[in-house]
Amino acid sequence: RAGGFVPGDTIAVLGPGSVGLMCIQCCKALGAGRVILTGTRDDRLELGMKMDADHTINAAREDPVERVKELTDGLGLNLVVVTVGSRDGLQQAIEMAPRGSDIVFLAHLDDPVTADIGLAVQKGNSIFTVRGEGRLSVSQALSLMAQGKITATDLITHTFPLDRIQEAIDTFAERRDGAIKVIVHP
């Protein structure tokens, strides 16, 4: 059920990193009606709007759970996709997800997280994890790209020649100048 939503659904994507930004486009390509993006960096939220998000919420300035309720007229979401690796991402998703909805966890976390799973059980939410690797995922992504339904061009923020590879690595690791994806070419 997690991947089979119907057109018109409202989906929240938590986290405007490269995975979250691509997720916006994929949700739209697969029939989502509205996509709400949450994050803490305005530049990434602006890029999210460019990549077809309908609404953005800066979680550093407003409560994303309350704002989602406002944006959905209290009806909530059909799906919450967690792409943010913060410790509170899963908890926000559980609080944001209405009764009977799904939560898909795409984020990679280095440390264990604590969340109120009992609340998800009370609301009858289903929590899925996904690791998008392998031939099937790649072929689906390439197909959507070939159809022009998704593009990764806006994620490429820096390019470097091979002889400047250390600068490229440092730029990516330190997120210099808002680096998202850094390309090294011959």
FENRA-V266317 format. One record per residue. N is the residue number from 1. RES is the residue in one small letter. NEAR is the number of other C-alpha atoms within 8 Angstrom. Layout:
n | res | near
N | RES | NEAR
N | RES | NEAR
//
This chain:
n | res | near
1 | r | 4
2 | a | 9
3 | g | 4
4 | g | 5
5 | f | 10
6 | v | 7
7 | p | 8
8 | g | 8
9 | d | 13
10 | t | 13
11 | i | 14
12 | a | 12
13 | v | 16
14 | l | 15
15 | g | 12
16 | p | 16
17 | g | 10
18 | s | 9
19 | v | 8
20 | g | 14
21 | l | 12
22 | m | 12
23 | c | 9
24 | i | 15
25 | q | 14
26 | c | 10
27 | c | 11
28 | k | 12
29 | a | 10
30 | l | 7
31 | g | 11
32 | a | 15
33 | g | 9
34 | r | 11
35 | v | 16
36 | i | 14
37 | l | 17
38 | t | 15
39 | g | 15
40 | t | 8
41 | r | 7
42 | d | 8
43 | d | 7
44 | r | 10
45 | l | 16
46 | e | 8
47 | l | 10
48 | g | 14
49 | m | 11
50 | k | 7
51 | m | 11
52 | d | 10
53 | a | 14
54 | d | 9
55 | h | 8
56 | t | 12
57 | i | 12
58 | n | 13
59 | a | 10
60 | a | 7
61 | r | 5
62 | e | 8
63 | d | 8
64 | p | 11
65 | v | 9
66 | e | 7
67 | r | 10
68 | v | 11
69 | k | 12
70 | e | 8
71 | l | 7
72 | t | 9
73 | d | 7
74 | g | 7
75 | l | 7
76 | g | 12
77 | l | 14
78 | n | 12
79 | l | 14
80 | v | 15
81 | v | 13
82 | v | 16
83 | t | 15
84 | v | 12
85 | g | 9
86 | s | 6
87 | r | 7
88 | d | 8
89 | g | 11
90 | l | 10
91 | q | 10
92 | q | 10
93 | a | 13
94 | i | 13
95 | e | 9
96 | m | 12
97 | a | 15
98 | p | 12
99 | r | 7
100 | g | 8
101 | s | 12
102 | d | 13
103 | i | 16
104 | v | 13
105 | f | 12
106 | l | 10
107 | a | 8
108 | h | 7
109 | l | 7
110 | d | 4
111 | d | 4
112 | p | 5
113 | v | 6
114 | t | 6
115 | a | 7
116 | d | 8
117 | i | 7
118 | g | 6
119 | l | 9
120 | a | 11
121 | v | 8
122 | q | 7
123 | k | 9
124 | g | 9
125 | n | 15
126 | s | 9
127 | i | 8
128 | f | 9
129 | t | 7
130 | v | 7
131 | r | 5
132 | g | 5
133 | e | 7
134 | g | 6
135 | r | 6
136 | l | 7
137 | s | 9
138 | v | 9
139 | s | 8
140 | q | 8
141 | a | 8
142 | l | 8
143 | s | 8
144 | l | 11
145 | m | 10
146 | a | 7
147 | q | 7
148 | g | 7
149 | k | 10
150 | i | 11
151 | t | 9
152 | a | 7
153 | t | 5
154 | d | 8
155 | l | 8
156 | i | 11
157 | t | 10
158 | h | 9
159 | t | 10
160 | f | 12
161 | p | 9
162 | l | 8
163 | d | 4
164 | r | 8
165 | i | 10
166 | q | 6
167 | e | 8
168 | a | 14
169 | i | 9
170 | d | 10
171 | t | 12
172 | f | 12
173 | a | 7
174 | e | 6
175 | r | 10
176 | r | 9
177 | d | 5
178 | g | 7
179 | a | 11
180 | i | 11
181 | k | 10
182 | v | 14
183 | i | 9
184 | v | 10
185 | h | 7
186 | p | 4
//
